[in-house]
């Protein structure tokens, strides 16, 4: 589409339709936009745009609305993005400065993004390839039960209750904490697995460490935990490290989608069903990562999953510098304020990346 005026007409149709949710006619374009031509000329341009598949006529004698192709052309030609307000910037800064815990920051991030865009917001939990174990806490619960908490230097926190074969007093718990942290603190998560745990056990056995039965019998008086207890704690650490590698998505703003229900019609039910499947959402964001762009926009049937064929998705990568690459996104109807949404997604991704880098 080389004609610059037709591109301006298409832009006017998209902007007006997004603002009003009403088909746009030539007279309205002339009244609202300074194009310097008559309604008849605008009608000719609209006829050409319709013939090329950029706009469509939903009803007889009605105005025109953009098609997926029209939205795509509009998005590809965006040259100005609405800057965030001071209030929006302050909200983002408070978000990233107010939480050192990764779980809390991501939860607040997705809620803020949904609030800024008035759409559904998604954030993929980061795969922290360079993260290290910062500390492992072992907390006594009831007799024979402890809570093992893994804390990474990236702010991730995972926890698991472990049932032990013996009761352990406070001195014993202190010894367990000291020993487990000596083994794991400072190690990269990517280098911790069941094999390395077994190697540690084998090395101790080769060095003459007493057997579990001997330790339990001989050392019960001075609160030295049995090797079976240490082994169970190690296994819990392995499980918690594995949990940090699981792909997860946090979502907020589904109520915003419900407010747009009229635009989706029969498509609403499949969209909500897809939201229940984490694997569907993960595939969606993973496929958008293949675009290799700072901001990726999928419009309508460009989405690979049929359930999202009536939606648009705007996604951005975050955390690459910090070694924890993942994506966050906004999903809504194709009748979306693309410049504002892209600005919000880009800004939030930037600030979250900065927070992870500092952490």
C-alpha positions in Angstrom: 0.0 0.0 0.0 2.2 2.8 -1.3 -0.4 5.6 -1.3 0.3 7.7 1.8 -3.2 9.1 1.8 -4.8 5.7 1.9 -2.5 4.8 4.7 -3.8 7.9 6.5 -7.4 6.9 5.8 -6.7 3.4 7.2 -5.1 5.0 10.3 -8.2 7.2 10.8 -10.5 4.2 10.5 -8.5 2.2 13.0 -8.3 5.0 15.5 -11.9 6.0 15.3 -13.2 2.4 15.5 -11.0 1.7 18.5 -12.3 4.8 20.2 -16.0 4.4 19.4 -16.6 0.7 18.6 -18.7 1.9 15.7 -18.2 1.4 11.9 -16.5 4.5 10.4 -17.9 6.4 7.4 -16.2 8.9 5.1 -18.1 11.9 6.5 -16.8 11.1 10.0 -13.2 10.8 8.7 -13.5 14.2 7.1 -14.9 15.8 10.2 -12.4 14.2 12.7 -9.2 14.2 10.7 -7.5 16.9 8.6 -6.8 15.0 5.4 -7.6 17.9 3.0 -9.8 16.0 0.7 -13.6 15.6 0.1 -15.8 12.8 1.4 -16.0 11.4 -2.2 -12.2 11.1 -2.4 -12.3 9.3 1.0 -15.0 7.0 -0.2 -12.8 6.0 -3.2 -9.8 5.4 -0.9 -12.0 3.3 1.3 -13.3 1.3 -1.7 -9.7 0.5 -2.6 -8.8 -0.4 1.0 -11.7 -2.7 1.1 -10.8 -4.4 -2.2 -7.3 -5.0 -0.8 -8.7 -6.6 2.4 -7.7 -3.9 4.9 -11.2 -2.9 5.9 -14.6 -4.5 5.7 -18.3 -3.5 5.7 -20.1 -5.2 8.5 -23.6 -4.1 7.5 -25.3 -2.7 4.4 -25.0 1.1 4.2 -22.8 1.1 7.3 -19.2 2.5 7.6 -16.1 0.3 7.6 -14.1 -1.5 10.3 -10.5 -2.7 10.1 -9.7 -6.4 9.3 -6.9 -8.3 10.9 -4.8 -7.3 7.8 -5.8 -3.6 8.4 -4.7 -3.8 12.0 -1.5 -5.4 11.0 -0.7 -2.6 8.5 -1.6 0.0 11.2 0.7 -1.6 13.8 3.6 -1.9 11.3 3.3 1.8 10.6 3.1 3.1 14.1 5.8 5.8 14.5 4.7 7.4 17.7 3.8 5.8 21.0 1.9 7.5 23.8 4.3 8.1 26.7 3.3 6.9 30.1 2.0 9.5 32.5 4.0 10.4 35.6 1.5 8.5 37.7 1.9 5.4 35.6 5.7 5.7 35.8 5.6 6.1 39.6 3.4 3.0 39.9 5.9 1.0 37.9 8.8 2.3 39.9 7.0 1.4 43.2 6.4 -2.0 41.8 10.0 -2.9 41.0 11.5 -1.1 44.1 8.9 -2.4 46.6 9.5 -6.1 46.3 12.7 -8.1 46.7 10.8 -11.4 46.5 10.5 -12.5 42.9 7.0 -14.1 43.4 5.7 -10.9 44.9 7.2 -8.7 42.2 5.8 -10.8 39.4 2.3 -10.9 41.0 2.3 -7.1 41.4 3.7 -6.7 37.8 0.9 -8.7 36.1 -1.8 -6.8 38.1 -0.3 -3.5 37.3 0.0 -4.3 33.6 -3.7 -5.4 33.5 -4.6 -2.1 35.2 -2.5 0.0 32.8 -3.9 -1.6 29.6 -7.4 -2.6 30.8 -6.7 -6.0 29.2 -5.7 -9.5 30.4 -2.1 -9.5 31.4 0.2 -12.6 31.4 3.7 -13.0 32.7 5.9 -16.0 32.2 7.9 -17.1 35.2 11.6 -16.6 34.4 13.9 -19.4 33.7 16.8 -18.2 35.8 19.8 -19.9 34.1 22.5 -18.0 36.1 20.8 -18.0 39.5 22.5 -19.4 42.5 21.4 -20.7 45.9 21.4 -17.9 48.3 20.3 -19.7 51.4 18.4 -22.8 52.5 16.3 -22.6 55.6 15.2 -25.7 57.6 12.3 -25.0 60.0 11.0 -27.5 62.5 7.3 -28.1 62.5 5.6 -31.0 64.4 7.6 -34.0 65.5 9.4 -35.5 62.6 8.3 -32.8 60.1 10.3 -29.9 58.8 9.8 -27.1 56.2 12.7 -26.7 53.7 12.9 -23.3 52.1 15.1 -22.6 49.1 16.0 -18.9 48.4 17.9 -17.9 45.3 19.9 -14.8 44.6 17.3 -13.9 42.0 14.6 -13.7 44.6 12.9 -17.0 43.9 11.5 -18.8 47.0 10.4 -22.4 46.9 9.4 -24.5 49.9 8.4 -28.1 50.8 7.4 -30.0 53.9 9.6 -33.1 54.5 8.7 -36.0 56.8 11.7 -37.3 58.6 12.4 -40.8 60.0 13.4 -39.3 63.3 12.6 -36.4 65.6 15.2 -33.6 65.4 15.6 -31.0 68.1 16.7 -27.4 67.6 20.4 -28.2 67.9 20.0 -30.9 65.3 18.2 -28.5 63.0 21.0 -26.0 63.3 23.5 -28.7 62.3 21.3 -29.6 59.3 21.1 -26.0 58.2 24.8 -25.5 58.5 25.7 -28.7 56.6 23.1 -28.2 53.8 24.1 -24.6 53.3 27.8 -25.6 53.2 26.9 -28.0 50.4 24.6 -25.8 48.3 24.9 -22.1 49.1 26.5 -20.2 46.3 26.0 -23.0 43.7 24.3 -22.4 40.4 20.8 -24.0 40.2 21.8 -25.4 36.8 24.5 -27.5 38.4 22.3 -29.1 41.1 20.4 -32.3 40.3 19.8 -35.8 41.7 23.1 -37.0 40.2 25.2 -34.4 42.0 23.4 -35.2 45.2 24.1 -38.9 44.9 27.8 -38.1 44.2 27.9 -36.1 47.4 26.4 -39.1 49.3 28.9 -41.5 47.7 31.8 -39.2 48.5 30.9 -39.1 52.1 30.5 -42.8 52.3 34.0 -43.2 50.7 35.4 -40.8 53.2 34.2 -43.0 56.1 31.0 -41.2 57.1 29.1 -43.5 59.5 26.1 -45.3 58.2 22.6 -44.0 58.9 22.0 -46.7 61.6 25.3 -46.1 63.2 24.9 -42.4 63.3 21.4 -42.6 64.7 22.6 -44.9 67.4 25.9 -43.3 68.3 25.1 -39.6 67.9 21.5 -39.3 69.2 22.9 -38.0 72.5 24.6 -35.0 71.0 21.9 -34.2 68.4 23.8 -35.1 65.2 21.2 -35.9 62.6 21.3 -39.3 60.9 22.5 -39.6 57.3 19.0 -40.7 56.3 17.7 -37.3 57.6 20.4 -35.4 55.7 19.5 -37.5 52.5 15.9 -36.5 52.8 16.7 -32.9 53.1 19.0 -33.1 50.1 16.3 -34.8 48.1 13.9 -31.9 49.1 16.5 -29.4 47.9 16.7 -31.2 44.5 12.9 -31.1 44.2 12.9 -27.4 45.0 15.6 -26.6 42.5 13.6 -28.6 39.9 10.6 -26.4 40.8 12.5 -23.3 39.9 12.8 -24.7 36.3 9.1 -25.4 35.8 7.5 -23.1 33.3 4.6 -21.2 34.9 2.4 -18.3 33.9 0.7 -15.7 36.2 -2.4 -14.0 34.9 -4.5 -11.1 35.9 -7.4 -9.0 34.5 -9.7 -11.7 33.2 -12.6 -9.3 34.3 -11.3 -6.9 31.7 -12.0 -9.6 29.1 -15.5 -10.1 30.3 -16.2 -6.4 29.8 -15.3 -6.9 26.1 -17.5 -10.0 25.9 -19.8 -8.5 23.2 -16.9 -8.2 20.8 -15.9 -11.9 21.2 -19.4 -13.4 21.0 -19.2 -17.2 20.8 -15.4 -17.0 21.0 -15.5 -16.0 24.6 -16.0 -19.6 26.0 -13.0 -21.1 24.0 -10.8 -18.2 25.2 -11.7 -18.7 28.9 -11.2 -22.5 28.5 -7.7 -21.8 27.0 -6.9 -19.7 30.0 -7.3 -22.8 32.2 -4.5 -24.6 30.3 -1.1 -23.3 31.2 0.4 -25.2 28.4 -1.7 -23.3 25.8 -0.5 -20.0 27.2 3.1 -21.1 27.4 3.0 -22.2 23.7 1.5 -18.8 22.8 4.3 -16.9 24.5 7.0 -19.3 23.2 5.8 -18.9 19.6 5.9 -15.2 20.0 9.6 -15.4 21.2 10.4 -16.8 17.7 9.6 -13.3 16.2 13.0 -12.1 17.6 11.6 -8.6 18.1 11.7 -6.3 21.1 7.9 -6.1 20.9 5.9 -8.9 19.3 2.3 -8.3 18.2 0.0 -11.1 17.0 -3.4 -10.1 15.6 -6.4 -12.3 15.2 -5.7 -15.3 13.1 -2.0 -14.7 13.3 -2.3 -16.4 16.6 -1.4 -20.1 16.3 -4.1 -21.3 18.7 -7.6 -21.2 17.3 -9.1 -20.1 20.6 -7.2 -16.8 20.3 -8.2 -16.1 16.7 -10.4 -13.2 17.7 -7.8 -11.6 20.0 -4.6 -9.6 19.8 -1.5 -10.3 21.9 1.3 -7.8 22.6 4.4 -9.4 24.2 7.9 -8.3 25.2 10.9 -10.1 26.6 12.3 -9.3 30.0 15.2 -10.3 32.1 17.7 -11.3 29.4 20.6 -9.3 30.9 20.0 -10.8 34.3 20.1 -14.3 32.7 16.4 -14.9 33.4 14.8 -14.5 30.1 11.0 -14.8 29.9 8.1 -12.8 28.4 5.2 -10.7 29.6 2.1 -10.0 27.5 -1.3 -8.3 27.2 -4.2 -10.1 25.5 -7.4 -8.4 24.4 -9.8 -7.9 21.5 -8.3 -7.0 18.1 -10.1 -3.6 18.6 -7.2 -2.6 20.9 -5.4 0.7 21.5 -2.2 -0.6 20.1 0.1 2.4 20.6 -0.8 2.7 24.3 -0.7 -1.0 24.9 2.7 -1.4 23.2 4.1 1.5 25.3 2.9 0.0 28.6 4.2 -3.5 27.7 7.6 -2.1 26.7 7.9 0.1 29.8 6.9 -2.6 32.3 9.3 -5.1 30.6 12.1 -2.6 30.8 11.6 -1.8 34.5 11.2 -5.5 35.5 14.4 -6.3 33.7 16.2 -3.6 35.6 14.9 -4.9 38.9 16.1 -8.4 38.1 19.5 -7.1 37.0 19.9 -5.2 40.3 18.8 -8.3 42.2 
